[in-house]
Amino acid sequence: MTPTATITAPHAPAKSHDPDAAAVGPILLSVAVFLAGWATSIALWGIPGLYIPALALVPVMWVMLIWISRG
């Protein structure tokens, strides 16, 4: 009588507990939703749908640049 071999499934890789890695998903989702909304405004209103959201984001970019420069 021959011994029977036991087949085991490979172990799943350990999950990362990095808090930065957990934040990537929602950030990418929000960027994708923003870009889809902007594309929809371009499709609906043409050129004004392209430049009016860009003009509305100028103060946001100023705040981000100041925030980045302060470290």
Contact map, one row per residue, 1 for C-alpha under 8 A:
11100000000000000000000000000000000000000000000000000000000000000000000
11110000000000000000000000000000000000000000000000000000000000000000000
11111000000000000000000000000000000000000000000000000000000000000000000
01111100000000000000000000000000000000000000000000000000000000000000000
00111110000000000000000000000000000000000000000000000000000000000000000
00011111000000000000000000000000000000000000000000000000000000000000000
00001111100000000000000000000000000000000000000000000000000000000000000
00000111110000000000000000000000000000000000000000000000000000000000000
00000011111000000000000000000000000000000000000000000000000000000000000
00000001111100000000000000000000000000000000000000000000000000000000000
00000000111110000000000000000000000000000000000000000000000000000000000
00000000011111000000000000000000000000000000000000000000000000000000000
00000000001111100000000000000000000000000000000000000000000000000000000
00000000000111110000000000000000000000000000000000000000000000000000000
00000000000011111000000000000000000000000000000000000000000000000000000
00000000000001111100100000000000000000000000000000000000000000000000000
00000000000000111110100000000000000000000000000000000000000000000000000
00000000000000011111110000000000000000000000000000000000000000000000000
00000000000000001111111000000000000000000000000000000000000000000000000
00000000000000000111111100000000000000000000000000000000000000000000000
00000000000000011111111110000000000000000000000000000000000000000000000
00000000000000000111111110000000000000000000000000000000000000000000000
00000000000000000011111111100000000000000000000000000000000000000000000
00000000000000000001111111110000000000000000000000000000000000000000000
00000000000000000000111111111000000000000000000000000000000000000000000
00000000000000000000001111111100000000000000000000000000000000000000000
00000000000000000000001111111110000000000000000000000000000000000000000
00000000000000000000000111111111000000000000000000000000000000000000000
00000000000000000000000011111111100000000000000000000000000000000000000
00000000000000000000000001111111110000000000000000000000000000000000000
00000000000000000000000000111111111000000000000000000000000000000000000
00000000000000000000000000011111111100000000000000000000000000000000000
00000000000000000000000000001111111110000000000000000000000000000000000
00000000000000000000000000000111111111000000000000000000000000000000000
00000000000000000000000000000011111111100000000000000000000000000000000
00000000000000000000000000000001111111110000000000000000000000000000000
00000000000000000000000000000000111111111000000000000000000000000000000
00000000000000000000000000000000011111111100000011001000000000000000000
00000000000000000000000000000000001111111110000000000000000000000000000
00000000000000000000000000000000000111111111000000000000000000000000000
00000000000000000000000000000000000011111111110011000000000000000000000
00000000000000000000000000000000000001111111111111000000000000000000000
00000000000000000000000000000000000000111111110010000000000000000000000
00000000000000000000000000000000000000011111110010000000000000000000000
00000000000000000000000000000000000000001111111110000000000000000000000
00000000000000000000000000000000000000001111111111000000000000000000000
00000000000000000000000000000000000000000100111111100000000000000000000
00000000000000000000000000000000000000000100111111110000000000000000000
00000000000000000000000000000000000001001111111111111000000000000000000
00000000000000000000000000000000000001001100011111111100000000000000000
00000000000000000000000000000000000000000000001111111110000000000000000
00000000000000000000000000000000000000000000000111111111000000000000000
00000000000000000000000000000000000001000000000011111111100000000000000
00000000000000000000000000000000000000000000000001111111110000000000000
00000000000000000000000000000000000000000000000000111111110000000000000
00000000000000000000000000000000000000000000000000011111111000000000000
00000000000000000000000000000000000000000000000000001111111110000000000
00000000000000000000000000000000000000000000000000000111111111000000000
00000000000000000000000000000000000000000000000000000001111111100000000
00000000000000000000000000000000000000000000000000000000111111110000000
00000000000000000000000000000000000000000000000000000000111111111000000
00000000000000000000000000000000000000000000000000000000011111111100000
00000000000000000000000000000000000000000000000000000000001111111110000
00000000000000000000000000000000000000000000000000000000000111111111000
00000000000000000000000000000000000000000000000000000000000011111111100
00000000000000000000000000000000000000000000000000000000000001111111110
00000000000000000000000000000000000000000000000000000000000000111111111
00000000000000000000000000000000000000000000000000000000000000011111111
00000000000000000000000000000000000000000000000000000000000000001111111
00000000000000000000000000000000000000000000000000000000000000000111111
00000000000000000000000000000000000000000000000000000000000000000011111
